[in-house]
Amino acid sequence: MIDVCLLGTGGMMPLPERWLSALLIRSEGHTVLIDCGEGTQISWRYTGWSFRDLDTILLTHLHADHVAGLPGVLFSLAFAEREETVRVIGPQGTRRIVAALRTIVPALPFSVEVLELPGSAELNLPGGLHLRALPVAHRVPCLAYTLHRPRGRRFDPERARALGVPVLYWRRLQHGESVEIDGRLITPDDVLGPPRRGITVAFVTDTRPTPELPPFVHDADLLICEGMYGDPEMLPRAVERGHMLFHEAAELARAAQVERLWLTHFSPSLTDPETWLPTARTIFPATEIGPVHRTVTLRYRDE
């Protein structure tokens, strides 16, 4: 399973009861933070989630409302007695920004490793998560992310017994290793069922719709996507500033056939996002406004 918690849903500037962009994802005791707007560590303290478990910080882009909270988060990690390395991943320029922000938190009990992604990329993260990144259409280099937790194929003990595989070899086969028994090679395909669907969370913000986005987030269990503006009359401003409207996020969710959509990253001018929720639900019924601290546990669909 994967736990997801929205720490912040605002864009541009923090407002009362609306913290800036930030999302927590937890898997197998490891936590990933996506974006780190001003005040993220304060919002985090309302959740009860441990700071110490944070391994990875993903930055979508380097505007202040997505990175200015980094010193406070690192400081909070230090006081949570974390000593293991923390990795910060983001677009090109991330190393320079992290170095600048760290001038006010220079002494930490853990090392900070920075990885810049030149564009599309894939890599494995702690907690059994697989990260994919996709460049999107904003005014500066910006990345959308998916975090996928794969699921192993089901082990068939009856097939293993029929092949005469001793129990002591079962675990090795379950983990993809072939074994030799009495001169016979037994492969995982001999005792494992078909591939099974995993769990995917997608995070898309600060972008116009692009043709690459629907296949990138296809079939996600949860798509968290910006809805900077609700009113369709705000389209010229959205185009100018590289953002999406509610109905555009809903169209993305529908095209990608995701399970559910949380709208987030609201403009300060959007004082009541609920007003425009029906506009999105007309297009994609499983749309919700993502309030601060909304938390969900995503499980494999057949559990």
Residue pairs with C-beta under 8 A, 6 or more apart in sequence:
1 27
1 199
1 297
1 298
1 299
1 300
2 25
2 26
2 27
2 129
2 147
2 149
2 199
2 201
2 297
2 298
3 24
3 25
3 26
3 27
3 295
3 296
3 297
3 298
4 23
4 24
4 25
4 26
4 201
4 222
4 224
4 295
4 296
4 297
4 298
5 23
5 24
5 26
5 47
5 49
5 293
5 294
5 295
6 22
6 23
6 224
6 262
6 264
6 290
6 291
6 292
6 293
6 294
6 295
7 19
7 22
7 23
7 24
7 33
7 40
7 43
7 44
7 47
7 292
7 293
8 14
8 18
8 19
8 20
8 21
8 22
8 23
8 35
8 37
8 39
8 40
8 43
8 292
9 18
9 19
9 21
9 264
9 265
9 266
9 290
9 291
9 292
10 18
10 19
10 20
10 21
10 37
10 65
10 265
10 266
10 268
11 20
11 21
11 65
11 206
11 226
11 228
11 243
11 265
11 266
11 267
11 268
12 65
12 267
12 268
13 20
13 65
13 268
14 20
14 37
14 38
14 39
15 268
17 292
18 266
18 292
19 37
19 39
19 40
19 42
19 43
19 292
20 35
20 37
20 38
20 39
20 40
20 65
20 66
20 68
20 69
21 35
21 37
21 60
21 65
21 66
21 205
21 264
21 265
22 33
22 34
22 35
22 36
22 37
22 40
22 43
22 44
22 69
23 33
23 34
23 35
23 203
23 224
24 31
24 32
24 33
24 34
24 44
24 47
24 49
25 31
25 32
25 34
25 129
25 147
25 201
26 32
26 49
26 53
26 127
27 127
27 128
27 129
27 149
28 126
28 127
28 128
29 53
29 127
30 53
30 55
30 56
30 125
30 126
30 127
30 129
31 49
31 50
31 53
31 54
31 55
31 56
31 127
32 54
32 55
32 56
32 57
32 58
32 125
32 127
32 129
32 147
33 40
33 54
33 56
33 57
33 58
33 73
34 57
34 58
34 60
34 145
34 203
35 58
35 59
35 60
35 66
35 67
35 205
36 57
36 59
36 66
36 67
36 68
36 69
36 70
36 73
37 64
37 65
37 66
37 67
37 68
37 69
38 64
38 65
38 68
38 69
39 69
39 72
40 69
40 72
40 73
41 51
41 69
41 72
41 73
41 75
41 76
42 72
43 292
43 293
44 51
44 73
44 76
46 293
47 293
47 295
50 80
51 73
51 76
51 77
51 79
51 80
51 82
52 77
52 80
52 81
52 82
54 73
54 77
54 82
54 86
55 84
55 86
55 87
55 125
55 126
55 127
56 86
56 87
56 88
56 89
56 125
56 126
57 70
57 73
57 86
57 87
57 88
57 89
58 89
58 90
58 131
58 145
58 203
59 66
59 67
59 88
59 89
59 90
59 91
59 94
59 97
60 66
60 90
60 91
60 142
60 143
60 144
60 145
60 203
60 205
60 206
61 90
61 91
61 138
61 140
61 141
61 142
61 143
61 206
62 90
62 91
62 93
62 94
62 97
62 140
62 141
63 140
63 206
66 205
66 206
67 97
67 101
68 101
70 88
70 98
70 101
70 102
71 101
71 102
71 104
71 105
74 86
74 102
74 105
74 108
74 112
75 105
77 86
77 108
77 110
78 105
78 108
78 109
78 110
81 109
82 109
82 110
83 109
83 110
84 110
85 110
85 111
85 112
85 113
86 110
86 111
86 112
86 113
87 112
87 113
87 114
87 115
88 94
88 98
88 112
88 113
88 114
88 115
89 114
89 115
89 116
89 117
89 131
90 97
90 114
90 115
90 116
90 117
90 143
91 116
91 117
91 135
91 140
91 141
91 142
91 143
92 116
92 117
92 118
92 141
93 116
93 141
94 114
94 115
94 116
95 114
95 116
98 112
98 114
102 112
117 133
117 143
119 133
119 135
120 132
120 133
120 134
120 135
121 131
121 132
121 133
122 130
122 131
122 132
122 133
123 130
123 131
124 130
124 131
125 131
125 147
127 149
128 149
128 150
129 147
129 148
129 149
130 147
130 148
130 149
130 150
131 145
131 146
131 147
131 148
132 145
132 146
132 148
132 216
133 143
133 144
133 145
134 143
134 144
134 145
134 212
134 213
134 216
135 141
135 142
135 143
136 142
136 143
136 144
136 204
136 206
136 207
136 208
136 210
136 212
136 213
137 207
137 208
137 209
137 210
137 242
138 206
138 207
138 208
138 242
139 241
139 242
142 205
142 206
142 207
142 242
144 202
144 203
144 204
144 205
144 207
144 213
144 216
144 217
145 202
145 203
146 200
146 201
146 202
146 203
146 216
146 217
146 220
147 200
147 201
147 202
147 203
148 198
148 199
148 200
149 198
149 199
149 200
150 198
151 196
151 197
151 198
151 199
151 300
152 174
152 196
153 188
153 192
153 193
153 194
153 195
153 196
154 192
154 193
154 196
155 170
155 173
155 174
155 191
155 192
155 193
156 191
156 192
156 193
157 170
159 190
159 191
160 170
160 173
160 191
163 181
163 184
163 186
163 190
163 191
164 181
164 182
165 173
165 179
165 181
165 186
165 191
166 181
169 179
169 181
169 186
170 191
172 179
173 179
173 186
173 187
173 188
173 190
173 191
173 192
174 188
174 192
176 188
177 188
178 185
178 186
178 187
178 188
179 185
179 186
180 186
196 300
197 300
197 301
198 300
199 221
199 298
199 299
199 300
200 217
200 219
200 220
200 221
200 222
201 220
201 221
201 222
201 224
201 298
202 216
202 217
202 220
202 222
202 223
202 224
202 225
202 258
203 224
203 225
204 213
204 217
204 223
204 224
204 225
204 226
204 249
204 252
205 224
205 225
205 226
205 264
205 265
206 226
206 242
206 243
206 265
207 213
207 226
207 242
207 243
207 244
208 238
208 239
208 242
208 243
208 244
208 248
209 244
209 248
209 251
209 252
213 252
213 256
214 252
214 255
214 256
215 256
216 256
217 223
217 252
217 256
217 258
218 256
218 257
218 258
219 256
219 257
219 258
219 259
220 256
220 258
220 259
221 258
221 259
221 260
221 298
221 301
222 258
222 259
222 260
222 261
222 262
222 296
222 298
223 252
223 253
223 256
223 258
223 260
223 261
223 262
224 261
224 262
224 264
224 290
225 244
225 249
225 252
225 253
225 261
225 262
225 263
225 264
226 243
226 244
226 249
226 263
226 264
226 265
227 244
227 245
227 246
227 249
227 263
227 264
227 265
227 266
227 273
227 276
227 280
228 238
228 241
228 243
228 244
228 245
228 265
228 266
228 267
228 270
229 235
229 237
229 238
229 243
229 244
229 245
229 246
229 267
229 269
229 270
230 245
230 246
230 270
230 273
230 275
230 276
230 279
231 245
231 276
232 245
232 247
232 279
234 245
235 245
237 243
238 244
238 245
238 248
243 265
243 267
244 252
246 263
246 273
246 276
246 277
246 279
246 280
246 287
247 279
247 280
247 283
249 261
249 263
249 280
249 287
250 261
250 279
250 280
250 281
250 282
250 283
250 284
250 287
251 283
251 284
253 261
253 283
253 284
253 286
253 287
254 283
254 284
258 286
259 286
260 286
260 287
260 288
261 280
261 284
261 286
261 287
261 288
262 288
262 289
262 290
262 294
263 273
263 277
263 280
263 287
263 288
263 289
263 290
264 290
266 273
270 276
273 289
274 289
277 287
277 288
277 289
280 287
281 287
288 294
